[in-house]
Amino acid sequence: MDTNALLTGLAGVLAAAAPVLFAVIGETITERAGIINLSMNGTVLLAAVGSFAVAYETDSLVLGLLMGALIGALVALIVAFSSITLRQSQVAVGFVLALACRDLAYFLGVPYMNQPGPRLPGWAIPGLRDVPVLGQLFFRQDILTYLSYVLIFLAWLWIFRTRPGLMLRGIGERPAAAFVRGADVNRLRYLYTVLGGAIIGIAGPAYSLNIKGGWMGTQSGLDGIGWIALAITIFGGWNPLRAALGAYLFALLQWLGLVLQSRLPGIPSQVLQVAPFPLMILTLLLVNVGNAEWVERTLAGLPEGTRRIIARLLRSLRASPPASLGVPFEQE
Amino acid sequence: MRKSLWINFGFQAGALLVALVLTTLILVAVGAPPFQAYASILRGAFGSANNLESLLISWSPLLLTTAGVLITFSAGLWNIGVEGQMVLGAIFATWLLRSLQESGTPAGLIIALGIVAGAFGGALWAGLAGALKTFGGVNEIFGGLGLNFVSTALTIYLVFGPWKRPGTGSMSGTQPFDRVLWLPTLPDMQLSPWALGISLLAVFGVYILLRGTHFGLRLKAVGKNMKAAFLLGVPTWQYNMFAFLLCGALAGVAGAIQVTSVYHRLLPNISNGYGFLGLLVAMLINYQAIWAAPVAFFFASLNTGSVQLQLLYQLDSSFSGVLQSFLVLLVLLGEGARQRFLKSNWGPRWTRTPS
């Protein structure tokens, strides 16, 4: 494989990661506020259909994109309402919504199946596109991919470098303390869940109006993306930068799967496409195993040098969720 | 007390009504005549002996997965991996049938061993999710989801690879088994009384287990308050693990039944979503095992009935999934609204609990 083909492939990886990034960053923001939005798998599908339908009927890409965000926000609003106001299990409601939205997407999507529709044009950034290597890699993409780069840093800045971001972390970690500091915990949780949902919703049009260029029903290959994005959120340790790394790794693996497939014709394509999943379990194991008690006990028994190396390795991988993730806040 | 019962009923009926209104609006939105559509679902489920038969056939795997997840829910576990556990059951059953089909072993014994192998395969997969949770700190939702995808890949690999039909592999699955290896059916029918019997027995067994045994009580204690149960001397992680294994075994039997009595071969998507559907049924009945059989029957009837929609109105059969999940969603929301209503000050005075 020559350099040019390699660069084109890697640029494709960056573009393919964009929808996953929207989903992962949206979920990271939501979970930072202490709410789990488990509905993602359905939300992405429904947003993909909805945005394509709107763009198809109105011939407006902007309206299509907005529809995707709106669907994501509405589904998130149901999650927020049922968990914050009605005190129902976030996991239960999120799971049911994941199924409801998925089936709704397949049901409503029938008339739009395999229809040619509007598609986001590519737009190479003048000036930057001619930078050797980097230009070809990063700056000959489309608007949503650029947006995904910006979003990573914006979300990171917001969460870790601003005062409202500090409050956001506060309501996810110690809502009672944040409340004493003057935060309206439940209102902020509503706000961030809906905002996160809108960002998740963009993942839909990022597929149907960009990468996939349409809706292909169950053949779209989108079923499962939302679940992967949930896993990447954990892998990312609720930090947008690390989450982005996870999303890019995932896209890279899928691309490698496709490349390998041409070399190994004996293996059905569907098998290589799921290669990321065992790896996902493995990474989750690596991220979480440092928290397990038996690991610490085993480590204590190892010789000092080895122990220190393994402990440092596990600590660098380890991620702990926001302390109040999934815990309702009672203001009393 | 009587009045609060009426309130419960009111909220539940209201939730079902809202769910129906929403799904009706969805039907109107796609330009389908809603009442004819519902009628055709009913006809599709109960209209003829054939329809009723396929309803009973799909009832049985759903009963098994529902029974299984009732156990894990009791332990406070979200066994989303039930789908993959069913697939592994199907794979193991197929493997056993394939390896013994030419050995001269009596057919009845092979089938029985196949179902046992299915239970073993499901338990193995569930045990993996359980071990990931217990020893690796991987939440069972993510471990289970990952394993679901792996099980699908495994099936596809087997169907196209080592177990492919003579000639070329195809999505229609492996070479069908010989008639003697089919779970015995009623004369001139597809329905196997064995499959139905095993499934109903499983639901009954789980009901007894959770309701009337020491084990069930302690399992529920673990599910309600893990710390308190541990302090009271319940070996919590062992109970969690056991719940996983038992649920996996039941899901595995469901997979084995799909192989031995429905499809007579292994094919991709053999679980047909019955695992997730079992989770929905368990949620809808608020984890009360006594309602498992009738509600699973109702859900199975929606599944088989909606096939008619596709034939008559060219509507996608995913409509049954829309109906089912909207029902569960609205019942969950209705339950939350009811609790709010009873607690709040704007509720009528007589609903407040006397102090």
Contacts between the chains, C-beta under 8 A, distances in Angstrom:
chain1	res1	chain2	res2	distance
A	38	B	141	7.7
A	78	B	329	7.9
A	81	B	333	8.0
A	82	B	332	6.7
A	82	B	333	5.7
A	82	B	336	5.9
A	85	B	336	7.7
A	85	B	340	7.3
A	86	B	333	6.3
A	86	B	336	2.7
A	86	B	337	6.1
A	86	B	339	7.4
A	86	B	340	6.1
A	87	B	336	6.0
A	87	B	339	6.8
A	87	B	340	7.6
A	88	B	332	5.4
A	88	B	333	7.0
A	88	B	335	6.9
A	88	B	336	4.3
A	89	B	332	7.9
A	91	B	78	5.9
A	91	B	141	7.2
A	92	B	283	5.8
A	92	B	332	6.0
A	93	B	329	7.0
A	93	B	332	5.7
A	93	B	333	7.7
A	95	B	78	7.7
A	95	B	80	7.4
A	95	B	279	7.0
A	96	B	280	6.8
A	96	B	283	6.9
A	96	B	325	5.3
A	96	B	328	5.0
A	96	B	329	4.7
A	96	B	332	6.6
A	97	B	325	7.8
A	97	B	329	6.6
A	99	B	276	6.2
A	99	B	280	6.9
A	99	B	321	6.4
A	99	B	324	7.9
A	99	B	325	4.5
A	100	B	321	7.8
A	100	B	322	6.6
A	100	B	325	3.6
A	100	B	326	5.9
A	100	B	329	5.8
A	102	B	321	7.5
A	103	B	318	4.3
A	103	B	319	7.6
A	103	B	320	8.0
A	103	B	321	3.3
A	103	B	322	4.6
A	103	B	325	6.3
A	104	B	26	7.2
A	104	B	318	7.9
A	104	B	322	5.3
A	106	B	316	5.6
A	106	B	318	4.1
A	106	B	321	7.9
A	107	B	26	7.3
A	107	B	30	7.5
A	107	B	315	7.2
A	107	B	316	4.9
A	107	B	318	4.7
A	107	B	319	5.3
A	107	B	321	7.9
A	107	B	322	5.5
A	108	B	26	7.5
A	108	B	29	7.6
A	108	B	30	6.6
A	109	B	316	8.0
A	110	B	30	7.8
A	110	B	314	7.6
A	110	B	315	7.4
A	110	B	316	5.1
A	111	B	30	7.7
A	217	B	316	8.0
A	224	B	149	6.4
A	227	B	145	4.8
A	230	B	142	6.9
A	230	B	145	7.8
A	231	B	142	5.3
A	231	B	145	7.4
A	231	B	146	7.1
A	234	B	139	7.8
A	234	B	142	6.7
A	266	B	161	7.7
A	267	B	157	7.4
A	267	B	161	7.7
A	268	B	156	5.6
A	268	B	157	6.6
A	268	B	160	4.2
A	268	B	161	7.2
A	268	B	169	7.6
A	270	B	152	7.8
A	270	B	153	6.6
A	270	B	156	4.5
A	270	B	268	7.9
A	271	B	153	5.0
A	271	B	156	5.9
A	271	B	157	4.9
A	273	B	153	8.0
A	274	B	149	5.0
A	274	B	150	6.7
A	274	B	152	6.7
A	274	B	153	4.0
A	277	B	146	4.9
A	277	B	149	4.0
A	277	B	150	5.5
A	277	B	153	7.4
A	278	B	146	7.0
A	278	B	150	5.6
A	280	B	142	7.8
A	280	B	146	5.2
A	281	B	132	7.0
A	281	B	138	6.9
A	281	B	142	7.7
A	281	B	143	6.2
A	281	B	146	4.1
A	281	B	147	7.1
A	281	B	150	7.7
A	284	B	132	7.9
A	284	B	136	7.9
A	284	B	138	4.8
A	284	B	139	8.0
A	284	B	142	5.6
A	284	B	143	7.1
A	284	B	146	7.4
A	285	B	132	6.6
A	285	B	136	4.6
A	285	B	138	5.6
A	288	B	136	5.9
A	288	B	137	3.6
A	288	B	138	5.3
A	288	B	139	7.9
A	289	B	136	5.1
A	289	B	137	6.0
A	291	B	137	4.7
A	292	B	135	6.3
A	292	B	136	6.5
A	292	B	137	4.8
A	294	B	135	6.6
